[in-house]
């Protein structure tokens, strides 16, 4: 029987967390599930709720200092026992259908380091459907596209022990854009595989306290579009590429090393920006995404 570990990071999640934990513990299939939680310095009733489940033997949890979501999840990746076949990320405020884990296991490829992700159903704070899923068309998961712009939503990701082993073989990264984009970039860099499933196996809750979420409404989408082009990212694709090269160069083939180096240096000359921005290997599922990423690269803000 396969062993599965769900990694959850919590922060002031008392409002929704019980519903999410119960949906995780209600998963059905031919596997043994464990839930490990890192609390990121909650100041509400979250830790008391976690204690209730721990006393019943339903989960393990520990409290850490506030690192924000990306580093909190990376801490979990490096803290969890490397004895499981598969690992999943979980937010604290969503709701999983009872076939989410088994469906992912059925589609993962264990011959290589591999990530599976799916297309969640968007819902409001009361879990009422907003009438659509996140992805309107199939995302591109080729190496070059992932390095310059990741599609995978962390709360839908399952990854295998092979990928965990490579990540844990080296030191914790100093530079992490987001935990989901980071492991996706590492996965494709070392010759791994990313599998997309268009089916929805969870409700992706959108509410005012979302740290990360999907913008709905025309005005919000337009504002986000221009922000994505002109607002400099706290961690750029060049910095992330440089960090992946620093840590994992022994695992990366020459072509991938050359492309990562190109991305890490893309801001140094206008020709570099032009070459990367108009590379035919950058493929994205929507015209909006294609325009946004290419213009952001030209602007040096990606």
NORHU-V19214 format. One record per residue. N is the residue number from 1. PHI is phi in whole degrees, 0 to 359 (NA if undefined). BURIAL is I if it has 9 or more other C-alpha atoms within 8 Angstrom, else O. Layout:
<<N PHI BURIAL> <N PHI BURIAL>>
This chain:
<<1 NA O> <2 290 I> <3 251 I> <4 237 I> <5 238 I> <6 266 I> <7 254 I> <8 240 I> <9 251 I> <10 240 I> <11 202 I> <12 47 I> <13 255 I> <14 302 I> <15 291 O> <16 240 I> <17 293 I> <18 298 I> <19 300 I> <20 291 I> <21 300 I> <22 298 O> <23 291 I> <24 290 I> <25 288 O> <26 265 O> <27 298 I> <28 245 O> <29 151 O> <30 266 O> <31 200 I> <32 251 O> <33 254 I> <34 236 I> <35 240 I> <36 241 I> <37 240 I> <38 248 I> <39 273 I> <40 265 I> <41 85 I> <42 299 I> <43 243 O> <44 255 O> <45 273 I> <46 304 I> <47 293 I> <48 292 O> <49 295 I> <50 298 I> <51 298 O> <52 301 O> <53 290 I> <54 295 I> <55 296 O> <56 273 O> <57 75 O> <58 270 I> <59 201 I> <60 242 I> <61 212 I> <62 215 O> <63 256 O> <64 234 O> <65 285 O> <66 289 O> <67 248 O> <68 75 O> <69 305 I> <70 303 I> <71 285 I> <72 296 I> <73 291 I> <74 296 I> <75 302 O> <76 299 I> <77 301 I> <78 271 O> <79 265 O> <80 293 O> <81 295 O> <82 275 O> <83 253 O> <84 265 I> <85 280 I> <86 219 I> <87 228 I> <88 230 I> <89 268 I> <90 223 I> <91 281 I> <92 266 I> <93 231 I> <94 262 I> <95 213 I> <96 265 I> <97 291 I> <98 288 I> <99 252 I> <100 300 I> <101 292 I> <102 297 I> <103 298 O> <104 291 I> <105 301 I> <106 297 O> <107 252 O> <108 292 I> <109 252 O> <110 271 O> <111 282 O> <112 218 I> <113 303 I> <114 214 I> <115 237 I> <116 245 I> <117 213 I> <118 229 I> <119 252 I> <120 287 I> <121 277 I> <122 281 I> <123 224 I> <124 275 I> <125 294 O> <126 260 O> <127 67 I> <128 277 O> <129 300 I> <130 267 O> <131 85 O> <132 200 O> <133 260 I> <134 292 I> <135 266 O> <136 273 O> <137 215 O> <138 290 O> <139 290 I> <140 270 I> <141 236 I> <142 287 O> <143 309 I> <144 297 I> <145 293 I> <146 293 I> <147 296 I> <148 264 I> <149 184 O> <150 274 I> <151 260 I> <152 299 I> <153 268 O> <154 306 I> <155 289 O> <156 253 I> <157 279 I> <158 234 I> <159 229 I> <160 266 I> <161 295 I> <162 300 I> <163 290 I> <164 302 I> <165 300 I> <166 292 O> <167 298 O> <168 282 I> <169 292 O> <170 240 O> <171 291 O> <172 298 O> <173 291 O> <174 275 O> <175 239 O> <176 223 I> <177 293 I> <178 216 I> <179 299 I> <180 289 I> <181 294 I> <182 297 I> <183 290 O> <184 294 I> <185 294 I> <186 297 I> <187 303 I> <188 288 I> <189 294 I> <190 269 I> <191 87 I> <192 279 I> <193 229 I> <194 241 I> <195 247 I> <196 252 I> <197 237 O> <198 282 O> <199 283 O> <200 260 I> <201 236 I> <202 201 I> <203 259 I> <204 262 I> <205 286 I> <206 249 I> <207 207 O> <208 294 O> <209 263 O> <210 304 O> <211 285 O> <212 235 O> <213 201 O> <214 255 O> <215 285 O> <216 240 O> <217 94 O> <218 300 O> <219 298 O> <220 297 I> <221 293 I> <222 294 O> <223 299 O> <224 296 I> <225 303 I> <226 287 I> <227 297 O> <228 297 I> <229 279 I> <230 256 I> <231 276 O> <232 293 I> <233 283 O> <234 298 O> <235 229 I> <236 275 I> <237 296 I> <238 292 I> <239 294 I> <240 292 I> <241 297 I> <242 298 I> <243 293 I> <244 295 I> <245 297 I> <246 299 O> <247 274 I> <248 242 I> <249 304 I> <250 294 O> <251 259 O> <252 253 I> <253 290 O> <254 304 O> <255 300 O> <256 296 I> <257 299 I> <258 297 O> <259 291 I> <260 299 I> <261 295 I> <262 299 I> <263 293 I> <264 296 I> <265 249 I> <266 295 I> <267 277 I> <268 287 O> <269 219 O> <270 299 O> <271 298 O> <272 298 I> <273 298 I> <274 298 I> <275 299 O> <276 286 I> <277 299 I> <278 254 O> <279 296 O> <280 292 O> <281 276 O> <282 274 I> <283 235 I> <284 230 I> <285 285 I> <286 231 O> <287 297 O> <288 302 O> <289 294 I> <290 301 I> <291 294 O> <292 299 I> <293 293 I> <294 295 I> <295 291 I> <296 296 I> <297 295 I> <298 299 I> <299 281 I> <300 76 I> <301 253 I> <302 281 I>>
